[in-house]
C-alpha cells in the first residue's frame, strides 16, 4: 500500500516553505532599513498557503525528473508591500526595524513549531512502518 505524503504530513509541509519565504522577506527588510526609498514588504500568509496547497501556481518550472521540487510555490506573487505604521522620516523608507525584528522572531518561532510538527509526523510514519 502506498503512502500519500500529502495526507500524512497535512499542511505542515506547506507552512514550512511559506515561513522560510517570509523569513527571507523580513530579513531583506531589516537589511534595507537605511536604504532610501525602500518599501517594507511582507508575505500574505493566507494567500501563500492557499497557493501552495492548491498546486495551481501561476508559474511553472520545467521539470526534468518527477522527483524535482516545484519551485513555483515559492514565487514572489504573495509578497506585498506593507502599509507603514509611522509617518515618513523624509527618505521614503517604510521599514520599522523594531516591527521587522519582532515579526522575524515570531516567524522564526512558528518555523520551529512547524518543524516540530513535521518531526512528529515523520516519527509516527516511522513507527507505523516498523510496526512499533
C-alpha positions, 0 to 999 in steps of 0.5 A: 500500500502506498503512502500519500505524503500529502495526507500524512504530513497535512499542511505542515509541509506547506507552512514550512516553505511559506515561513522560510519565504517570509523569513527571507522577506523580513530579513531583506527588510531589516537589511534595507532599513537605511536604504532610501526609498525602500518599501517594507514588504511582507508575505500574505500568509493566507494567500501563500498557503492557499497557493501552495496547497492548491498546486495551481501556481501561476508559474511553472518550472520545467521539470526534468525528473518527477522527483524535482521540487516545484519551485513555483510555490515559492514565487514572489506573487504573495509578497506585498508591500506593507502599509507603514505604521509611522509617518515618513522620516523624509527618505521614503523608507517604510521599514520599522526595524523594531516591527521587522525584528519582532515579526522575524522572531515570531516567524522564526518561532512558528518555523520551529513549531512547524518543524516540530510538527513535521518531526512528529509526523515523520516519527509516527510514519516511522513507527507505523512502518516498523510496526512499533 
